Amino acid sequence: MPSPDSRSGARSLTKTLLPWYRRSRRDLPWRRTKNPYRVWVSEVMLQQTTVRAVIPYYRRFLARFPTLRTLARARIEPVLAAWSGLGYYRRARHLHAAARIIETKHGGRFPRALDDVRALPGIGRYTAGAIMSIAFGEKEPVLDGNVARVLSRLILLEGDPGSAENQKRLWDLARTLVEAAAEPGDLNQALMELGAMVCSPIAPSCSVCPLSRRCAARAAGRQEEIPPPRRMRAPVTVRAAVALVSRRGRLLMRRRAGTGLMDGLWEFPPLPAGRARATRDDALRLRSLGRLATVRHTITYRRIVVEVHRARLISEPRGNRYRWVAPSETRRLPTSSLVPKILMRLHPAGRSGA
């Protein structure tokens, strides 16, 4: 059987893989369109986020910003609000900034030239390849974690697939395959789907894989060793305390400053951990009236333990970083998923204003 690196091997492989994909693919909302804006939104949302988590956000985001122009002309706050809870908020900022560039530089039409696409904020080689192939039918390759795993097993690639040498080999193979495909967008999505649903990191379903007879790792009995498992970062516990300050049924919230993490999101004002329960921040002084609950939250490797305190003001908040918000209105603000988690945990208190 010819190698997938060869033109004949690549053509043979795509002729097997494409019919499998058309029979077996999941019915996902972004697969019902070739609109470049909608494909782009889905690809950005899917970065480091599961399909299951993305689907409701994708639908709500497009209901709020149905076209590239509506996104470009929106303020950043409602964009972040629509993204709230999805995490990695830099993705939303890049999406918004890129939409404005397309509006001003490309007349509101998503660019067709690869160099113009790659020049947009937040669009790297993978995302550009996905948009160009799916939306425009261009023969551009993709290589994400799922595709890298499929291709590594297919050719029995030793070592870390993220190394410079292996990355070059995998990108070259991905390009050979997509150039051999009659439908490059379907070919790229077939590789992604195969990695997501069949060629899993642990216990791959080789018995139902359309490429099992061509897989060098399976032939060697090493499908679970290739690629080698990544070393996971050890979890770190972070402790914090926040204040619930109530006034006439509204809660005091603060917009996060430019810290590099969750910039511009609204949160409950922080209290220092430990015994001291009074703090000064932007001339705001708070004092704890006692702990209400402990809420646990996870962001990547951080295990965050948050003490929620009923608190009172010692001095009034100043400036536009602070706002009194009814609990039911928090969903219209850009917040992390910690805010609704706290409100759900304290539903009776949150509904009555704590």
Secondary structure by P-SEA (a helix, b strand, c coil): ccccccaaaaaaaaaacaaaaaaccccccccccccaaaaaaaaaaacccccccaaaaaaaaaaacccaaaaaaccaaaaaaaacccccaaaaaaaaaaaaaaaccccccccccaaaaaacccccaaaaaaaaaaacccbbbbbcaaaaaaaaaacccccccccaaaaaaaaaaaaaaaaacccaaaaaaaaaaaaaccccccccccccccccccccccccccccccccccccccbbbbbbbbbbcccccbbbbbcccccccccccccccccccccccccccccbbbbbccccbbbbbbccccbbbbbbbbcccccccccccbbbbcccccccccccaaaaaaaaaaaaaaaacc
